[in-house]
Amino acid sequence: MRTTLSSMLVLFLSVCAGCGGAPAPTERMASSEAAIRGAKEVGADGVPKASLYLKLSEEQVAKAKAMMADGDNERADLVLQRAQADAELALALARENTAKNEAQQLVSQVQQLRGKK
């Protein structure tokens, strides 16, 4: 009886140990990498503030990949959340820069038109 109970306990613990840990955050990885691509497409590399956050995001994705390889999926997920947020910030800063430049060009055009009257 004791042997059976001990065997069942060992079996239960080994099954629990095999199931432990969080699943790999592959969806979060994909969305982080997509956010990085989006930021690059709108020219975040050419905007100093945006390029800083873009670089941080790329470094965090690399760090998360290493964590996933080591089986530390929970921490990798957290790092990927940060990476995605930084990439989205880089995207927003790049868009803001583009909008400011376009607005400045329009103001200059309006001033030129007013001067021609």
Secondary structure as the mmCIF struct_conf table of DSSP 4:
data_model
#
loop_
_struct_conf.conf_type_id
_struct_conf.id
_struct_conf.beg_label_comp_id
_struct_conf.beg_label_asym_id
_struct_conf.beg_label_seq_id
_struct_conf.end_label_comp_id
_struct_conf.end_label_asym_id
_struct_conf.end_label_seq_id
HELX_RH_AL_P HELX_RH_AL_P1 ARG A 2 CYS A 19
BEND BEND1 GLY A 21 GLY A 21
HELX_LH_PP_P HELX_LH_PP_P1 ALA A 22 ALA A 24
HELX_RH_AL_P HELX_RH_AL_P2 THR A 26 GLU A 41
TURN_TY1_P TURN_TY1_P1 VAL A 42 GLY A 43
HELX_RH_3T_P HELX_RH_3T_P1 ALA A 44 GLY A 46
BEND BEND2 VAL A 47 VAL A 47
HELX_RH_AL_P HELX_RH_AL_P3 PRO A 48 ALA A 69
TURN_TY1_P TURN_TY1_P2 ASP A 70 GLY A 71
HELX_RH_AL_P HELX_RH_AL_P4 ASN A 73 LYS A 116
#
